[in-house]
C-alpha cells in the first residue's frame, strides 16, 4: 500500500469515527423528550432512532455538497496538504464531541466538525484559506447565521405550538390527553430521527468527498460515490444505537420537565426546521434546533419550570464549540506538519486513539445508562454539579439507582413500564 493511499484510508476511517460520535452525541436530539415522558422505553427509542437515521442518510446530498465546497477554498490547496487539513479538522471535531459528551453537554457536532476544519485551514493557509463569505455560500451564510437563527425560531414555534396544544385540550381528561400525545410522540420523534440522518450524515459524506478530491480519486463536479453514502449512513446509525445517555439525560430531564404534549410540540417543530434546512442545503445544528424547541415547549406550557442555569451552560458550550474545536484542529495540524509525511498522520491518529480511550475510561467511573437516564434531576450541589450534567453527579445517581432497585417497582411487585415498546 502506498503512503498516499494509507493516509487517505486513515482520513476516511477518522471521518467515519466522527460520524459515529455524531450519532451517539446527537441521539438526544430525537429521543430525549420521548424517553423523558415515557412515550418510548430508552433502549427501544435509541434503536428506532438508529434505524431511521440510516434511512434518512439516503434521502438527500444537498448538505454534503455544501460541506465539500463551502468551507475550504479549494483553489488555494490540494493533494496531501488538503488531506492533512481534513484529517486535523476531523480530530478536532471528534475530541470536542467526546469532551462535551463526558460532561453531558448537548453541543453541536456540526459546529465541532466545522470548527476543527476551519482551525486546521487557518493554521495551514491563513485566514484567506477559509471561505468566509461568498454570496449564499461560505461560513457566515451557511453556518453562523443559521446557528443564530435556528434556536430562536425553534423556541418561538415550539412555544406557540405548546400553548395551542394546552389551549385546545383544556378541560379534557388529562390522562387521556397525555396518553394520546405519547403515541403521537412516537411519530414526531421518528421524524426527527429521519431528519437528523438527512442532515448530519451528509456532513461526513462531504468531508470524505473532500478527502477523495484531495487524493485525486474524485473531482469536485463528480457525484457522491455510493460507498460514501452507505458507509456514512451505517456509521451514524451505529453511533445512534449506542445511546449517548449523558446528553439524553440533560436534554430530557435537565432543561424542562417535559409532559407528552410538550414533547410532541418540540419534536414536530424540530423535524420541520431540520428537514427544511436539509432541503436548502443548510448544514444546520440539530442540537441547537432541538434545544430551542424544548425550551420553547417549556415557555409555552403554563406553569412549567425552565432551568435557566442549565440553558446557560448549554449556551456557553455552543459559543465555545467552533473556536475550541478550531484550536484543537490547528494544534493537530501543527503536530502533523512538524513531524511531516505519513509519520505525522500516524502520530496524530495515535494521539486521537489515546485521548478517546482516556475519555471513555473516565466515563466508566460514573456511567449514565438506560437504567438511570430518567432519574429525577438534582439541584446544584455545593460543588456546582447538577444531576447527571456532570460526570461525578451522574455516577452518584447511578450508584443510588443500582442500590435501590425496589423503587422501580409498583406496590404489587411488578416492574413499572417505561413506555411503549
Steps between C-alpha positions, in 0.01 A plus 500: 500500500638841404546774760238719328240223505577423866442866592172504305387182681579653839312817410193302388506288817532815712206657316287194568611511865377860514171388346473235771557758778248727328246219525525433873561867579178601325267211587354733761383737228241250382418291802566695822146630533335166413716323756435768763121482459494119491368490142780257412722279710862615486643203309207489259539872436868491405459193278210663317700819464797310359287329237343827389836679492614229262203558270525879524860501383388384154237770447717796397857605420449878490671555836795282395560727203505805729760343728719382212507832319399773744768521772853444368610701197600215269682742270765550768573140601491149358663158530673393821472849652121487471490148645699622801253783557200270477658247736601758763153656484334163556714430806406839644130426448518152653685609814260786566204265448641253750585769755152655494342153511701424815355815658149421374486824301294495178742703287483501122680216323466699178681799645764274651571365152498841335705653780769233472511540123516880519774493765713258300449708185603824672809330646599370157397781264415801710164675513474519123478121476148503649201606293348747744250667267417420139145588407279230647802283582771525762526475876287807575202408283506124545611463865496818712165647397310167524663440841363830627155465349423129550459487882305827509259398224463151649426640847239741363321237289507237777373752757204588277438132426506403868271786596252398229508135606418584860242756391320252271506215754400715796223330695570157350593200709870548579583130497332448163675804351843392619444143382404622155801731472732219610391310190539817296854537630600172341423651160652841569818357656536265204475796266777680690723192468431484128580871469820459703626230266412718202693797639789374712616194307543723195771701677734204529421402143619844396821464701583160349428637154735788576769245590439313174542824308827565683625151420406537135244219515214737419429840349289772660244460220460124554194355676542350846612136475244252631751341740546838671125538554459145629799506737400834652141386542611184681749688721253762625230234551738281702599794719136592554420147618771535765285752684697802621313482830677791669368751250159333480472558875595867480255580221219277626516575873729798555360788295123465541266254672337370184144368469388308188320797336817707533714219365276465196512876431880513542569199279265615225663843497851354484415261217342774290797736538768233445332356190458850357870575554598172335288588196685829458842349568555674834722296738286596798587408857232251599609534864430872512172456316377228736616688811313808379189290444516345848550844655204633303281211615573602859426865433173409329366284782331695780683451828790301353846535655794591277842443657683804369830400662504181293418699186784737586751215505368378166538844345858527627574165335344623176711815502821310574448217252621668181808669650604212728463233232690741276784527751525120525491471121776758468715326762457165326602654168806658665607164648442327169692769311790500748554125467416492130391234254311186583671481841328823603159360409570180693612692811188719504283193439666328797440808715133495400466137605678568829285803588178321402596205718574723799164677467319167469674362810415816692134458406492146637555628854155654504289350226167637385300233323152389402424405862565838663449742211152594628591546866381826653718799419700619799547863600858637494710392796775698672750404231268619223409157367148469364336158472679298236614814327846433635672166510537478879136578571394250237702230672352577838151477359580177317632347822185597687283351228695175500480478879122552517338298221180465700406860413444394142217264601134542575350403832396166356862421416461522121745719310384836374504541122706791375278544199403346168719238336 
